[in-house]
Amino acid sequence: MRSSAVRTTALLTAVAALTAACTTEQPGKGMAASPTSAAPKTTTTEKKPRPEEIKLDGIDPCQVLTDEQMKQLSVSRRTRMNQDLVKDGSEDPVCNYGNNSSPRIIYGVGLVIGSGIDHWTGNGNVDVKPTTVGGYSAVTLTFKGAPVDCALAIDIAGGQQFYFDYEPGQAAAQDVMCQNAVKGAELALATLQTLK
Protein backbone atom coordinates (compact mmCIF):
# COMPACT_ATOMS: atom_id res chain seq x y z
CA MET A 1 0.00 0.00 0.00
CA ARG A 2 2.80 2.37 0.96
CA SER A 3 4.66 1.50 -2.27
CA SER A 4 1.57 2.36 -4.33
CA ALA A 5 1.20 5.73 -2.60
CA VAL A 6 4.88 6.53 -3.25
CA ARG A 7 4.48 5.61 -6.94
CA THR A 8 1.34 7.78 -7.24
CA THR A 9 3.11 10.73 -5.58
CA ALA A 10 6.11 10.30 -7.87
CA LEU A 11 3.84 10.10 -10.94
CA LEU A 12 1.97 13.28 -9.95
CA THR A 13 5.27 15.08 -9.33
CA ALA A 14 6.54 14.03 -12.78
CA VAL A 15 3.32 15.19 -14.48
CA ALA A 16 3.55 18.54 -12.65
CA ALA A 17 7.18 18.93 -13.74
CA LEU A 18 6.34 18.12 -17.37
CA THR A 19 3.43 20.57 -17.32
CA ALA A 20 5.65 23.32 -15.93
CA ALA A 21 8.30 22.60 -18.56
CA CYS A 22 5.76 22.94 -21.40
CA THR A 23 4.32 26.29 -20.39
CA THR A 24 5.30 29.49 -22.18
CA GLU A 25 4.69 31.67 -19.15
CA GLN A 26 7.63 33.79 -18.07
CA PRO A 27 8.08 35.34 -14.65
CA GLY A 28 6.28 38.67 -14.52
CA LYS A 29 4.39 38.05 -17.78
CA GLY A 30 0.92 36.67 -18.33
CA MET A 31 0.30 33.72 -20.59
CA ALA A 32 -1.11 34.38 -24.03
CA ALA A 33 -4.71 33.34 -24.44
CA SER A 34 -5.27 30.27 -26.57
CA PRO A 35 -6.83 30.94 -29.97
CA THR A 36 -10.13 29.40 -28.85
CA SER A 37 -10.36 31.16 -25.50
CA ALA A 38 -11.62 34.52 -26.81
CA ALA A 39 -13.92 35.50 -29.64
CA PRO A 40 -12.28 37.63 -32.37
CA LYS A 41 -12.93 41.35 -32.10
CA THR A 42 -14.92 42.70 -35.01
CA THR A 43 -16.37 46.04 -35.95
CA THR A 44 -19.71 46.18 -37.69
CA THR A 45 -20.13 48.80 -40.35
CA GLU A 46 -23.65 50.19 -40.56
CA LYS A 47 -23.85 51.88 -43.91
CA LYS A 48 -26.22 54.73 -44.59
CA PRO A 49 -27.67 55.38 -48.04
CA ARG A 50 -25.13 56.97 -50.41
CA PRO A 51 -25.79 60.53 -51.61
CA GLU A 52 -25.25 58.95 -55.05
CA GLU A 53 -23.47 55.87 -56.30
CA ILE A 54 -20.25 56.63 -58.16
CA LYS A 55 -18.83 53.62 -59.98
CA LEU A 56 -15.03 53.71 -60.02
CA ASP A 57 -14.56 51.59 -63.16
CA GLY A 58 -12.43 53.39 -65.75
CA ILE A 59 -11.64 56.44 -63.59
CA ASP A 60 -8.02 57.63 -63.50
CA PRO A 61 -6.97 58.10 -59.83
CA CYS A 62 -4.57 60.84 -60.93
CA GLN A 63 -7.55 62.96 -62.02
CA VAL A 64 -9.51 62.96 -58.74
CA LEU A 65 -7.63 65.99 -57.40
CA THR A 66 -7.58 69.06 -59.62
CA ASP A 67 -4.57 71.38 -59.81
CA GLU A 68 -6.39 73.85 -57.56
CA GLN A 69 -7.19 71.16 -55.01
CA MET A 70 -3.57 70.02 -55.06
CA LYS A 71 -2.49 73.57 -54.18
CA GLN A 72 -4.92 73.53 -51.25
CA LEU A 73 -3.27 70.33 -50.02
CA SER A 74 0.29 71.61 -50.64
CA VAL A 75 1.16 68.90 -53.17
CA SER A 76 2.52 69.40 -56.66
CA ARG A 77 3.16 66.03 -58.32
CA ARG A 78 1.25 62.89 -59.25
CA THR A 79 2.67 59.36 -59.45
CA ARG A 80 0.49 56.64 -61.04
CA MET A 81 0.88 52.94 -60.16
CA ASN A 82 -1.06 49.78 -59.39
CA GLN A 83 -1.12 48.21 -55.93
CA ASP A 84 -2.93 45.37 -54.19
CA LEU A 85 -4.57 47.59 -51.55
CA VAL A 86 -6.82 44.95 -50.01
CA LYS A 87 -4.38 42.04 -50.39
CA ASP A 88 -6.67 39.92 -52.56
CA GLY A 89 -4.28 39.52 -55.48
CA SER A 90 -5.84 42.30 -57.57
CA GLU A 91 -4.05 45.35 -58.92
CA ASP A 92 -5.94 48.48 -57.94
CA PRO A 93 -5.28 51.80 -59.72
CA VAL A 94 -3.47 54.14 -57.33
CA CYS A 95 -2.15 57.69 -57.53
CA ASN A 96 0.17 59.26 -54.99
CA TYR A 97 -0.02 63.04 -54.77
CA GLY A 98 3.15 64.40 -53.18
CA ASN A 99 5.33 67.45 -52.78
CA ASN A 100 8.97 68.21 -53.48
CA SER A 101 9.63 70.15 -50.30
CA SER A 102 10.18 69.39 -46.65
CA PRO A 103 8.37 68.01 -44.79
CA ARG A 104 7.34 65.49 -47.42
CA ILE A 105 3.68 64.53 -47.53
CA ILE A 106 1.72 62.05 -49.61
CA TYR A 107 -1.98 61.77 -50.27
CA GLY A 108 -2.71 58.34 -51.69
CA VAL A 109 -5.81 57.63 -53.78
CA GLY A 110 -6.86 54.06 -54.53
CA LEU A 111 -9.84 52.85 -56.56
CA VAL A 112 -10.78 49.40 -55.26
CA ILE A 113 -13.15 47.85 -57.77
CA GLY A 114 -13.64 44.35 -56.34
CA SER A 115 -14.12 44.90 -52.61
CA GLY A 116 -16.37 47.13 -50.50
CA ILE A 117 -15.53 48.68 -47.13
CA ASP A 118 -16.84 45.58 -45.31
CA HIS A 119 -13.51 44.02 -46.31
CA TRP A 120 -11.90 45.82 -43.37
CA THR A 121 -14.25 44.44 -40.70
CA GLY A 122 -12.09 42.41 -38.32
CA ASN A 123 -9.31 42.25 -40.90
CA GLY A 124 -5.59 42.67 -40.43
CA ASN A 125 -3.39 44.80 -38.23
CA VAL A 126 -5.58 47.90 -38.38
CA ASP A 127 -8.04 49.56 -36.07
CA VAL A 128 -11.32 50.16 -37.90
CA LYS A 129 -13.61 53.01 -36.86
CA PRO A 130 -16.90 53.82 -38.61
CA THR A 131 -17.24 57.43 -39.79
CA THR A 132 -18.80 59.56 -42.54
CA VAL A 133 -16.96 61.47 -45.27
CA GLY A 134 -18.78 63.83 -47.61
CA GLY A 135 -22.11 62.19 -46.76
CA TYR A 136 -20.81 58.67 -47.50
CA SER A 137 -20.36 55.88 -44.97
CA ALA A 138 -16.69 55.16 -44.43
CA VAL A 139 -14.21 53.59 -42.05
CA THR A 140 -11.07 55.17 -40.67
CA LEU A 141 -8.13 52.75 -40.81
CA THR A 142 -5.17 53.24 -38.50
CA PHE A 143 -2.32 50.80 -38.01
CA LYS A 144 -2.01 49.35 -34.54
CA GLY A 145 1.10 50.63 -32.79
CA ALA A 146 3.03 53.74 -33.80
CA PRO A 147 1.00 56.13 -35.96
CA VAL A 148 2.40 56.34 -39.49
CA ASP A 149 -0.60 57.42 -41.55
CA CYS A 150 -4.38 57.63 -41.62
CA ALA A 151 -6.50 55.95 -44.28
CA LEU A 152 -10.17 56.12 -45.17
CA ALA A 153 -12.18 53.51 -47.04
CA ILE A 154 -15.33 55.16 -48.39
CA ASP A 155 -18.49 53.31 -49.48
CA ILE A 156 -18.77 54.91 -52.90
CA ALA A 157 -20.58 52.11 -54.78
CA GLY A 158 -21.77 48.55 -54.22
CA GLY A 159 -18.75 46.23 -53.92
CA GLN A 160 -16.32 49.12 -54.44
CA GLN A 161 -14.42 51.49 -52.17
CA PHE A 162 -12.67 54.80 -52.60
CA TYR A 163 -9.45 54.46 -50.59
CA PHE A 164 -7.73 57.67 -49.49
CA ASP A 165 -4.81 58.07 -47.13
CA TYR A 166 -2.51 60.74 -45.77
CA GLU A 167 1.10 60.03 -44.88
CA PRO A 168 3.33 62.75 -43.43
CA GLY A 169 7.07 62.73 -43.94
CA GLN A 170 7.66 63.23 -40.24
CA ALA A 171 5.98 62.12 -37.02
CA ALA A 172 2.51 63.56 -36.47
CA ALA A 173 -0.37 62.94 -34.09
CA GLN A 174 -2.94 60.42 -35.31
CA ASP A 175 -5.85 62.90 -35.09
CA VAL A 176 -3.91 65.45 -37.18
CA MET A 177 -3.18 62.85 -39.86
CA CYS A 178 -6.85 61.83 -39.94
CA GLN A 179 -8.00 65.45 -40.23
CA ASN A 180 -5.74 65.85 -43.26
CA ALA A 181 -7.04 62.59 -44.76
CA VAL A 182 -10.67 63.72 -44.37
CA LYS A 183 -9.91 67.14 -45.88
CA GLY A 184 -8.25 65.58 -48.92
CA ALA A 185 -10.92 62.89 -49.33
CA GLU A 186 -13.72 65.48 -49.29
CA LEU A 187 -11.99 67.45 -52.06
CA ALA A 188 -11.47 64.27 -54.08
CA LEU A 189 -15.10 63.19 -53.65
CA ALA A 190 -16.24 66.54 -55.04
CA THR A 191 -14.11 65.94 -58.14
CA LEU A 192 -15.19 62.29 -58.45
CA GLN A 193 -18.79 63.41 -58.85
CA THR A 194 -17.77 65.27 -62.01
CA LEU A 195 -15.84 62.32 -63.49
CA LYS A 196 -18.54 59.66 -63.49
Contacts in CASP RR format, 6 or more apart in sequence:
PFRMAT RR
TARGET T0000
AUTHOR 0000-0000-0000
METHOD contacts of the structure
MODEL  1
MRSSAVRTTALLTAVAALTAACTTEQPGKGMAASPTSAAPKTTTTEKKPR
PEEIKLDGIDPCQVLTDEQMKQLSVSRRTRMNQDLVKDGSEDPVCNYGNN
SSPRIIYGVGLVIGSGIDHWTGNGNVDVKPTTVGGYSAVTLTFKGAPVDC
ALAIDIAGGQQFYFDYEPGQAAAQDVMCQNAVKGAELALATLQTLK
23 31 0 8 1.000
24 31 0 8 1.000
24 32 0 8 1.000
25 31 0 8 1.000
40 122 0 8 1.000
41 122 0 8 1.000
42 121 0 8 1.000
42 122 0 8 1.000
43 121 0 8 1.000
43 122 0 8 1.000
43 128 0 8 1.000
43 129 0 8 1.000
43 130 0 8 1.000
43 139 0 8 1.000
44 121 0 8 1.000
45 117 0 8 1.000
45 118 0 8 1.000
45 120 0 8 1.000
45 121 0 8 1.000
45 128 0 8 1.000
45 130 0 8 1.000
45 137 0 8 1.000
45 139 0 8 1.000
46 130 0 8 1.000
46 137 0 8 1.000
47 117 0 8 1.000
47 137 0 8 1.000
47 155 0 8 1.000
48 132 0 8 1.000
48 135 0 8 1.000
48 137 0 8 1.000
50 135 0 8 1.000
50 136 0 8 1.000
50 137 0 8 1.000
50 155 0 8 1.000
50 156 0 8 1.000
50 157 0 8 1.000
51 134 0 8 1.000
51 135 0 8 1.000
51 136 0 8 1.000
52 193 0 8 1.000
53 156 0 8 1.000
53 157 0 8 1.000
53 158 0 8 1.000
54 156 0 8 1.000
54 157 0 8 1.000
54 162 0 8 1.000
54 192 0 8 1.000
54 193 0 8 1.000
54 196 0 8 1.000
55 157 0 8 1.000
55 160 0 8 1.000
55 196 0 8 1.000
56 111 0 8 1.000
56 112 0 8 1.000
56 113 0 8 1.000
56 156 0 8 1.000
56 157 0 8 1.000
56 160 0 8 1.000
56 162 0 8 1.000
57 113 0 8 1.000
59 93 0 8 1.000
59 111 0 8 1.000
59 192 0 8 1.000
59 195 0 8 1.000
59 196 0 8 1.000
60 80 0 8 1.000
60 93 0 8 1.000
60 95 0 8 1.000
61 80 0 8 1.000
61 93 0 8 1.000
61 94 0 8 1.000
61 95 0 8 1.000
61 109 0 8 1.000
61 110 0 8 1.000
61 111 0 8 1.000
62 78 0 8 1.000
62 80 0 8 1.000
62 95 0 8 1.000
62 109 0 8 1.000
63 191 0 8 1.000
63 195 0 8 1.000
64 95 0 8 1.000
64 109 0 8 1.000
64 188 0 8 1.000
64 191 0 8 1.000
64 192 0 8 1.000
64 195 0 8 1.000
65 73 0 8 1.000
65 75 0 8 1.000
65 97 0 8 1.000
65 107 0 8 1.000
65 109 0 8 1.000
65 184 0 8 1.000
65 187 0 8 1.000
65 188 0 8 1.000
65 191 0 8 1.000
66 191 0 8 1.000
69 184 0 8 1.000
69 187 0 8 1.000
69 188 0 8 1.000
69 191 0 8 1.000
70 76 0 8 1.000
70 97 0 8 1.000
72 187 0 8 1.000
73 97 0 8 1.000
73 105 0 8 1.000
73 107 0 8 1.000
73 180 0 8 1.000
73 183 0 8 1.000
73 184 0 8 1.000
73 187 0 8 1.000
74 99 0 8 1.000
74 105 0 8 1.000
75 97 0 8 1.000
75 98 0 8 1.000
75 99 0 8 1.000
75 105 0 8 1.000
75 106 0 8 1.000
75 107 0 8 1.000
76 98 0 8 1.000
76 99 0 8 1.000
76 100 0 8 1.000
77 97 0 8 1.000
77 98 0 8 1.000
77 99 0 8 1.000
77 100 0 8 1.000
78 95 0 8 1.000
78 96 0 8 1.000
78 97 0 8 1.000
78 98 0 8 1.000
79 95 0 8 1.000
79 96 0 8 1.000
79 98 0 8 1.000
80 93 0 8 1.000
80 94 0 8 1.000
80 95 0 8 1.000
81 94 0 8 1.000
81 95 0 8 1.000
81 96 0 8 1.000
82 91 0 8 1.000
82 92 0 8 1.000
82 93 0 8 1.000
82 94 0 8 1.000
83 91 0 8 1.000
83 92 0 8 1.000
83 94 0 8 1.000
83 110 0 8 1.000
84 90 0 8 1.000
84 91 0 8 1.000
84 92 0 8 1.000
85 92 0 8 1.000
85 94 0 8 1.000
85 110 0 8 1.000
85 112 0 8 1.000
85 163 0 8 1.000
86 92 0 8 1.000
86 112 0 8 1.000
86 115 0 8 1.000
86 119 0 8 1.000
88 114 0 8 1.000
88 115 0 8 1.000
88 119 0 8 1.000
90 113 0 8 1.000
90 114 0 8 1.000
90 115 0 8 1.000
92 110 0 8 1.000
92 111 0 8 1.000
92 112 0 8 1.000
92 113 0 8 1.000
92 163 0 8 1.000
93 110 0 8 1.000
93 111 0 8 1.000
94 108 0 8 1.000
94 109 0 8 1.000
94 110 0 8 1.000
94 111 0 8 1.000
95 108 0 8 1.000
95 109 0 8 1.000
95 110 0 8 1.000
96 106 0 8 1.000
96 107 0 8 1.000
96 108 0 8 1.000
96 109 0 8 1.000
97 106 0 8 1.000
97 107 0 8 1.000
97 108 0 8 1.000
97 109 0 8 1.000
98 104 0 8 1.000
98 105 0 8 1.000
98 106 0 8 1.000
98 107 0 8 1.000
99 105 0 8 1.000
103 168 0 8 1.000
103 169 0 8 1.000
103 170 0 8 1.000
104 168 0 8 1.000
104 169 0 8 1.000
104 170 0 8 1.000
105 166 0 8 1.000
105 167 0 8 1.000
105 168 0 8 1.000
105 169 0 8 1.000
105 180 0 8 1.000
106 166 0 8 1.000
106 167 0 8 1.000
106 169 0 8 1.000
107 164 0 8 1.000
107 165 0 8 1.000
107 166 0 8 1.000
107 167 0 8 1.000
107 180 0 8 1.000
107 181 0 8 1.000
107 184 0 8 1.000
108 163 0 8 1.000
108 164 0 8 1.000
108 165 0 8 1.000
108 166 0 8 1.000
108 167 0 8 1.000
109 162 0 8 1.000
109 163 0 8 1.000
109 164 0 8 1.000
109 188 0 8 1.000
110 162 0 8 1.000
110 163 0 8 1.000
110 164 0 8 1.000
111 160 0 8 1.000
111 162 0 8 1.000
111 163 0 8 1.000
112 119 0 8 1.000
112 153 0 8 1.000
112 160 0 8 1.000
112 161 0 8 1.000
112 162 0 8 1.000
112 163 0 8 1.000
113 160 0 8 1.000
114 159 0 8 1.000
114 160 0 8 1.000
115 159 0 8 1.000
115 160 0 8 1.000
115 161 0 8 1.000
116 153 0 8 1.000
116 155 0 8 1.000
116 158 0 8 1.000
116 159 0 8 1.000
116 160 0 8 1.000
116 161 0 8 1.000
117 137 0 8 1.000
117 138 0 8 1.000
117 139 0 8 1.000
117 153 0 8 1.000
117 154 0 8 1.000
117 155 0 8 1.000
117 161 0 8 1.000
119 153 0 8 1.000
119 161 0 8 1.000
120 126 0 8 1.000
120 128 0 8 1.000
120 139 0 8 1.000
120 141 0 8 1.000
120 153 0 8 1.000
121 128 0 8 1.000
122 128 0 8 1.000
125 143 0 8 1.000
125 144 0 8 1.000
126 141 0 8 1.000
126 142 0 8 1.000
126 143 0 8 1.000
126 144 0 8 1.000
126 151 0 8 1.000
127 141 0 8 1.000
127 142 0 8 1.000
127 143 0 8 1.000
127 144 0 8 1.000
128 139 0 8 1.000
128 140 0 8 1.000
128 141 0 8 1.000
129 139 0 8 1.000
129 140 0 8 1.000
129 142 0 8 1.000
130 137 0 8 1.000
130 138 0 8 1.000
130 139 0 8 1.000
131 138 0 8 1.000
131 139 0 8 1.000
131 140 0 8 1.000
131 152 0 8 1.000
132 138 0 8 1.000
133 152 0 8 1.000
133 154 0 8 1.000
133 182 0 8 1.000
133 185 0 8 1.000
133 186 0 8 1.000
133 189 0 8 1.000
134 185 0 8 1.000
134 186 0 8 1.000
134 189 0 8 1.000
136 154 0 8 1.000
136 155 0 8 1.000
136 156 0 8 1.000
136 162 0 8 1.000
136 189 0 8 1.000
137 154 0 8 1.000
137 155 0 8 1.000
138 152 0 8 1.000
138 153 0 8 1.000
138 154 0 8 1.000
138 155 0 8 1.000
138 185 0 8 1.000
139 152 0 8 1.000
139 153 0 8 1.000
140 150 0 8 1.000
140 151 0 8 1.000
140 152 0 8 1.000
140 178 0 8 1.000
140 181 0 8 1.000
141 150 0 8 1.000
141 151 0 8 1.000
141 152 0 8 1.000
141 153 0 8 1.000
141 165 0 8 1.000
142 149 0 8 1.000
142 150 0 8 1.000
142 151 0 8 1.000
142 174 0 8 1.000
142 178 0 8 1.000
143 149 0 8 1.000
147 171 0 8 1.000
147 172 0 8 1.000
147 173 0 8 1.000
147 174 0 8 1.000
147 177 0 8 1.000
148 167 0 8 1.000
149 165 0 8 1.000
149 166 0 8 1.000
149 167 0 8 1.000
149 168 0 8 1.000
149 177 0 8 1.000
149 181 0 8 1.000
150 165 0 8 1.000
150 166 0 8 1.000
150 174 0 8 1.000
150 177 0 8 1.000
150 178 0 8 1.000
150 180 0 8 1.000
150 181 0 8 1.000
151 163 0 8 1.000
151 164 0 8 1.000
151 165 0 8 1.000
151 166 0 8 1.000
151 181 0 8 1.000
152 163 0 8 1.000
152 164 0 8 1.000
152 165 0 8 1.000
152 181 0 8 1.000
152 182 0 8 1.000
152 185 0 8 1.000
153 161 0 8 1.000
153 162 0 8 1.000
153 163 0 8 1.000
154 161 0 8 1.000
154 162 0 8 1.000
154 163 0 8 1.000
154 164 0 8 1.000
154 185 0 8 1.000
154 189 0 8 1.000
155 161 0 8 1.000
156 162 0 8 1.000
156 189 0 8 1.000
156 192 0 8 1.000
162 185 0 8 1.000
162 188 0 8 1.000
162 189 0 8 1.000
162 192 0 8 1.000
164 181 0 8 1.000
164 184 0 8 1.000
164 185 0 8 1.000
164 188 0 8 1.000
165 181 0 8 1.000
166 177 0 8 1.000
166 178 0 8 1.000
166 180 0 8 1.000
166 181 0 8 1.000
166 184 0 8 1.000
167 177 0 8 1.000
168 177 0 8 1.000
168 180 0 8 1.000
END
